[in-house]
């Protein structure tokens, strides 16, 4: 019976670590997106390479289950967002 409890506990811990890794990547992705938005808003050059690298890492985690995938970001997506949110 102890082995079952150990296995469940290990599985639970593994899932918790999986979610925690995802949340850290999500926070990093959001910070990078916000940085790109601010650069775009100020008509400064920006790229989405770092955002998409983090997104790929998130999607790799998602392929193992329990966390969602995220879409890759294009510069046009950032520009459209800025245009919609900050248009006067």
LOROBA-924759 format. One line per field, with one value per residue (C-alpha): residue in three letters; residue number from 1; x negated, y, z. Coordinates in steps of 0.001 Angstrom, whole numbers, plus 500000, padded with zeros to 6 digits. Each point is the difference from the previous one (the first is absolute). Example, Ala and Ser with C-alpha at 12.3 -4.5 7.8 and 13.67 -1.06 7.14 Angstrom:
2
type: [Ala:Ser]
seq: [1:2]
px: [487700:498630]
py: [495500:503440]
pz: [507800:499340]
This chain:
88
type: [Unk:Unk:Unk:Unk:Unk:Unk:Unk:Unk:Unk:Unk:Unk:Unk:Unk:Unk:Unk:Unk:Unk:Unk:Unk:Unk:Unk:Unk:Unk:Unk:Unk:Unk:Unk:Unk:Unk:Unk:Unk:Unk:Unk:Unk:Unk:Unk:Unk:Unk:Unk:Unk:Unk:Unk:Unk:Unk:Unk:Unk:Unk:Unk:Unk:Unk:Unk:Unk:Unk:Unk:Unk:Unk:Unk:Unk:Unk:Unk:Unk:Unk:Unk:Unk:Unk:Unk:Unk:Unk:Unk:Unk:Unk:Unk:Unk:Unk:Unk:Unk:Unk:Unk:Unk:Unk:Unk:Unk:Unk:Unk:Unk:Unk:Unk:Unk]
seq: [1:2:3:4:5:6:7:8:9:10:11:12:13:14:15:16:17:18:19:20:21:22:23:24:25:26:27:28:29:30:31:32:33:34:35:36:37:38:39:40:41:42:43:44:45:46:47:48:49:50:51:52:53:54:55:56:57:58:59:60:61:62:63:64:65:66:67:68:69:70:71:72:73:74:75:76:77:78:79:80:81:82:83:84:85:86:87:88]
px: [500000:497105:498767:503341:499852:496401:500889:502949:497852:497234:502532:501571:496615:499036:503229:499457:496484:501381:502581:497460:497625:502857:500972:496423:499842:503414:498819:496840:502027:502404:497098:498401:503305:500466:496470:500763:503272:498217:497310:502646:502028:496933:499277:496799:498794:500919:500059:501867:497176:499659:503774:500226:497108:501801:503241:498296:498751:503550:501415:497394:501295:503575:499249:499486:503505:501856:498951:501329:498127:499357:499910:496819:499979:499301:498927:503289:501905:498201:500609:503700:500363:498351:502135:503226:499199:498365:501675:501369]
py: [500000:502366:499702:501259:503017:500656:499783:502354:502414:499929:500541:502892:501607:499600:501691:502810:500597:499922:502692:502106:499915:501033:502901:501296:499821:501686:502897:500339:499931:502660:502237:499633:500761:503095:501112:499595:501908:502887:500140:499942:502653:502243:499270:498173:496845:496675:496331:496994:497430:499731:499893:497116:498104:500106:499054:496970:498959:500352:497947:497312:499767:499989:497007:498017:500872:502056:503483:501890:500919:503581:501544:501328:503791:502053:503631:500710:498565:502422:502931:499103:499729:503385:501546:498650:500680:503401:501501:503440]
pz: [500000:500723:496415:498681:502285:498998:496318:500427:501986:497375:497223:501881:500640:496358:498876:502513:498667:496460:500833:501877:497008:497740:502265:500039:496215:499738:502174:497899:496767:501263:501045:496567:498279:502151:499120:496279:500425:501699:497319:497275:501790:500019:496311:500890:498261:501596:499136:501309:499967:503787:500442:497560:501563:503349:498221:498451:503447:501338:497146:500628:503570:498720:497790:503208:501183:502642:498835:496954:496856:498964:496548:498470:499757:496874:499819:498230:502965:502327:497642:499655:503767:500554:497283:501488:503628:499673:496938:500623]
